């Protein structure tokens, strides 16, 4: 039985568009602005960058140049603060610079060397900032198919207490580091551990190890859980799994075959990645070809057709949480409805955002959406 709730807002949909002349630029920058509340960006640094770009329309060279400039300037502030012994200022600046580097490379082609340059600079700054958290953000590596999947284990404190732990999977273009600002801070705030890893088709696994995305996502998830359950600060009986954007496929698919998952959330529901994502939002088709290891459109369609929850949804007999926005231009909400309708679990919550929060991943309502997601895990994992 599905509990369908529709959060509403008396006001019309209101968004902050720094680039009203370009829908894609606007949406991706709202994704960045959503991180301001948790230190992933600064509103005025973003506004100043937007002002330099001006009213240009989809000139990816100007986009890369100006966001990269902001990333470098903020990183320099962080390094200067670190040299002066001002670790809090340094940590915050290094975190923000990571976000700006990620933003700078977003619209570049997959084979542009500046993508790797931005990735290396941004993730290096995040790792340096993580070292300034007194051990609350720990770098980890998970052995997998002759190499490793790398990421972070994030905890509320250093007590060593065995806690409920959620593996948080990103989407088609996310870095593991970005997930810290897209809800990753909310789990520790509620006395849970959260783990963010570059799984196949994402981050360092895609860029440097050629670990392409795969439909059987329970395979990498199982490898991660095998490592987590051996940790003294993880309660192996209270493991959760969440996925955002494309992760709305990864998480349910893995949970259907990994019995250690006690609750699963899809932050953007889907049924078929081919129809609900690849065909629905053509601007990301090159990205999906890259992450699936496809040489062209034909091969991508053939591979992505296997990324479906048909025959999988009914296997989920654990609590399931799905949320989706009605104005999502990247992932078709019809796929979310189809997924929910196919579920046979007796504990399903479906949050549909039709005003505030109606954009992809509820970027315009992130503080509320992330809180609802993590509060749901609090109840389902008995935190």
N, C-alpha and C positions, 0 to 999 in steps of 0.2 A: 504494500500500500504506500502510495506516495503522498507526502505532506508538501503541497505546493504553496509556497508563500510568495507574495509579490510585493516587495518593499516599494512604497510609492513616496512621492514628494509632491507637495501642493504646488510647487513652482515648476515651470517648464524646465526641460533639460538645459543646464547651464554649464559651459565648459570654458576653460582658459585656452584660447588659441593664440599662440605666439606667431603662428604662420597661417592666418586665415586664407591665404592665397593657395595653399597646398594641403589637401586633406591628409596625405600620408605623412608629411612633415609635422603637421599639427598633432595627429594621433600619437606618433612616436615621441613627440616632445611632451605630451600629456603623460605619457608613461614615465618620463623622467621627472616631471613636476610632481607626480604622485609620490616620489621618494623623498621629497623635501622634508616631510614631517619626521622622518627617521634618519636624516643625515645623509641621504644618498645624493642630494643635490641642494643647491641654494637658489631660491627664486630669482634673486637679483643677478646672480651670475648667469642664469639662463636668459633672463631678460636682456642683459647687456650683449650676450652672444647673438640673440635674435635680432637685436637692433643693428649689429654689424652685418648680418646677413641681409636684412632689409626685406624688400618685397620681391626678391628673386624667386623664380618658380623652378623648383626641382633641379637646380644646378648642384649636382653632387660634389663637384670640386669645391665650390664655395662652402657648402655644408661641412665637408671634411676639414677644410682649412680652418674655419672659425671655431668649430667645436674642439678640434685638436689644439688650437691655440689656448682655449679656455682650460683644457685638461692640463696642458704644460704649465700654464701660469699658476693654477691651483696646486699642482704637484710641487712647484718651486716654493710656494708658500709653506707647504707641508714639510719639505726638507729643511727650510730655514728655521722653522719652528722646532724641528727635531734637534738640530744643531744647537739651538738655544736652550734645550732642555724642556721645552713646552710640549709635553707629550700629548696632552688632550687636544690642543690645537693641531698638532701634527697629524694625529690619528684622524681627526675629522676632515682635514684637507685632503689627506691621501685617499680616504674613502670617496670623497666627492670626485676627485680626479679620475678614479676608476670608472665611475658612472659616465663622465664626460668622454673618456676614451672610447667606451663601448658605444656611446651615442654617435661619435664621430665616424665610426666605420660602418654604421648600419646600412647605408645605401650604396656602399661600394660593391663591385662585383666580387664573387667568391675568390677569384684568382688575383685580386689586387694585393700586392705585397704590403700595402698600408694597413690591411686588415690584421695581418699578423703583428705588425709593428704596434698598432694600437692595443691589440690583445695582450702582447707581452708587457707593454708599459702599464696598462691598466691593472692587470692581474698582479703584477709585481708590486704596485702601490697598495693594492688591497692586502696582499700578504704582509707587507711591511706594517700596515695599519693594524692587522690582526695580531701582530706581535706586540702591539701596544695595548692589548686588552686584558693583561694580567692572566692570560691563559684561557679566557672565556671562548676564544675562537681558536680552535686547534686544526692545523693542517693534517689531513689524513690521505692515505693511498690504499686502494683496494686492489689486490691482485686479480687480473682478469685476462684470460686468453693470451697469455704470454707477455702482457704488459700490465699497466695499472690504470685505474680510473681515479682521478685526483679531485680532492675537494676539501670540505671543512666540516668539523664536528663543533657545534655551537651549544654551549651549556649555560644554565642560569647562574651557576656559581662553581667554585672549586671544591665543594664538600665531598665529592665522590659518590653522592647519593645515587642509587639506582632509580632512574626516572623513565617515565613514558617517553618514547622517542619517535619522531616523525621524519621519514625520508621525504624530502621535498624536491620534486622533479620539475625542471624548467621546460620551456617549449622549444620551438624551432630555431630561435635566434638568441636565446638567453645564455649568459655565462653563469656558472655556479655562483660567482660572486654577486651577481645582480640580485639573486634570490634573497640575499640577506636583507635587501631593502624593499623587496616585494612581499613582505610577510614574514621573512626569516627572523626578524627581531621580536615578533609577536609570540612565538612559541616559548622562548626562554622567559619572557615576561609573565608567562602562565605556568612556570615551573616544569616545562618540558624541554628536552633536548631536540634540536633540529639538525638534520644532516643534509648538506647540499653537495652534490657530486657531479662532475662532468661525465655523465653516462654517454653511451654511444649516440653519435649524431649531434653532440653538443660540445662547446668549449674546446679544451685541450685534447679531448679524445678524438674529436673530429679533425681539428686543425693539424695536429702533430702526430697522431697515432693511427689515423685512417680507420678509426672505429666508427663505422657508419651506423645510422639508425637501423632498427630491425623491428619487425612486428612482434616477435616473441620477447617482449621487454621484461618478462619475468626472469630471463636468464641473467642480465646484469643486476637486477634488483635482488635476486637470490644471492648473488656473490656479495653484495653489500650487506645483506642481512646476516650472512655467515660471519662476517667480520664484526658486525655490531653486537650480535648476541654473545660474543666472547668478552665484551667489555664489562667491567664491574659497575660502571656508571650508567648502564643500560638495563632496563627491566625488559627482558626478552618476551615477557608475556603481555607487554603493552606497546606493541609496535604499530605505527600508523603509516599511511602512505598518501601523499598528496601530489597532484600534478597541475600545473598552470599552463594554459594555452594548449599547445600540442601535447603537453603533459596530461591533458584531459583524456587522451587516449592511453598514454603510457601507464598511468597509475591504475585505472580499472583493469586493463589487460593483465598487468603483473599481479594485481591482487586476486584475480580469478584463479591463478595457478600457484600462488605463494601462500600457504596456509598460515604463516606467521603474521600476516597482515590482519589486524583486528578491526580496522576501520579505514575507509578509503574516500578521498575527496577528489572531485574533478572540477577545478576552477576554470570553467569553460567545458561544457559537455560536448561530446561528438559521437557520431556513429561510424562515419567513414571519412578518413583523412583525405581520400581522393576527392570525394564530392563536396564535403563540408569545409574543406580548407584549400586544397590545391586548385580546384576549379572555381571555388567561391571567391578567392582573393588572388588573382593573377600576379600582383606585384611581388608576392613571395615565392613564386614558382621556381625561380632560379635558386633561391635558398633551399627549397625542399629538394631540388635536384641534387644540390651539393651534399646536403646532410644524408641523403639516401644513397649516395655514391653512384648516381645516375649520370650517364654521358649526355642525355638529351631528354626531351619531353616524353617521347615514346617509352623509354626505359623507366622514367620516373612514374609514369602512369601505371605501368605494369607492376612495379614494386609497391607503390603506395596503395594499390587496390587491395593488398593483403593487410593493410592497417585498418581493420574494421572490428567493431565489437559485435557483429552479427555472430550468434552462437556462443558469445562470451558473456554478455550481460547477465544472462540467466544463471550463470555459474556463481555470481556474487551473492553469497548468503550472509554477508556482514553488513554493518551500517554503511550506507553510501550517502555522500553529500555532493550535490551538483549545484553550481551556480553559473548563471549566464545572463548577458545583457541583451535587450531586444534591439539595440542599435549597433550590435557587433558586426562590423564590416569585414572582419578577418575570418571568423569561424561562424558558420551558419547555425543559428539557434535551432533550426529544425532538426539538426543532428542531436542536439541536447535533448529535445523532446522525444525523439525516437529512442534514444538510449534509456531515458527514464521510463518510458512506456514498456520497454522490454525487460526491465528489472523485475525480479521475483522476490527480492529480499523484503522482509516485513518492516525494515527500518530504512526508509529513503526520505531524504529531505531535498527538495528542489527549490532553490531561490532564484526567481526571475526578477531582474532589475529592469523596470520599464521607464524610469525617469533618472534620478541620480543613480549612477552605477551602471547605466545601460551600455556603456562603451565596452570594447574588448578588454577583458580582465578587470573591468570596473575601475579603470585608471582614474576616472573622475570621482570615485567614491572609495578609494583604496583603504582609507583608515577604517571605514565601517565594514567593507567586504573582508578585509584581512582579519579583523576582530571577530567577525561571525565565523569565519573558517576555523580559526584557532580556538574559539570558545566551543565550537562543535566538537573538536578533538578532546578538549578538557572533559566534556561529558561522556564521550564514547570510550575514552581510555582511562576513565576513573582517576583523573589527576586530582 
